[in-house]
């Protein structure tokens, strides 16, 4: 499998992206295609004394920053790493694209250059939120701030197909709302509720955000504004919990063995929430596998993003989404 690693636009230097791609080669057997400033990439690789047969370099010196208008930058910066990389992906020169750069530019590039799956109106971002029973796929988690009810139905269909690749059979779909009763909500959620009821999905009705941690549903559907608020609140609550536990434990007089066991448990809990472990999130609804990594990704996070891309490739995620949309009207 070949994966394009975008070395430009991330918060950290290109060296972390390159190291992550090389780790993916070593541990996963992936062939990395590093795209960016060729001279800079070559300099970093020379420091590591890596066999040149293990990677490819694609020269693309322009960077699209978070400060630029994404759609405008995609049209104007033809030599940017995102544009060149997306075109290579579209032309089947690689099997996946990973970038820690501008989310807006990656979304725009994926939409306009790679293209959406037939029938998909908007690409969107899922986030896997841990719960007491496993995980809940929250979508959209930030790509689309304002969407009509029809888009929420599509999110649910695509999200169900995605959840199945995570090993969830017959995913339970819930609609994020201010109450569980059917008549609750605004015009958007009321219309979406009716559409979801009529679709061939395992729709369980409205769910409240507070119940996601209990595992009431496998797929939680909302627009990107609501989803991002839920995501950021979940992250904040997790940080608060870990800090509060550390403060409490520091006041207790525990023996060394007990302290080690508790610290080990907290470490495992924090791993469930760490972007370093998850690697990134796939842009759903596009014709190819595109993974958005965190802007501050380390080499480990990039390697784990590649691990995600490999899993989606092997499981035929794109085909499953196409089948779900084709057979679930």
Secondary structure, 3 states (H helix, E strand, C coil): CEEEEECCCCCCCHHHHHHHHHHHHHHHCCEEEEEECHHHHHHHHHHHCCCHHHEEEEECCECCCCCCCHHHHHHHCCCEHHHHHHHHHHCCCCCEEEECCCHHHHHHHHHHHHCECCCCCCCEEEEEEEECCEEEEEECCCCCCCCCHHHHHHHHHHHHHHHHHCCCCCCEEEEECCCCCCCCCCHHHHHHHHHHHHCCCEEEEEECHHHHHHCCCCEEECCHHHHHHHHHHHHHHHHHHHHHHHHHHHHCCCCHHHHHHHHHHHHHHHHHHCHHHHCEEEEECECCEEEEECCCCCHHHHHHHHHHHHHHHHCCHHHHHHHHHHHCC
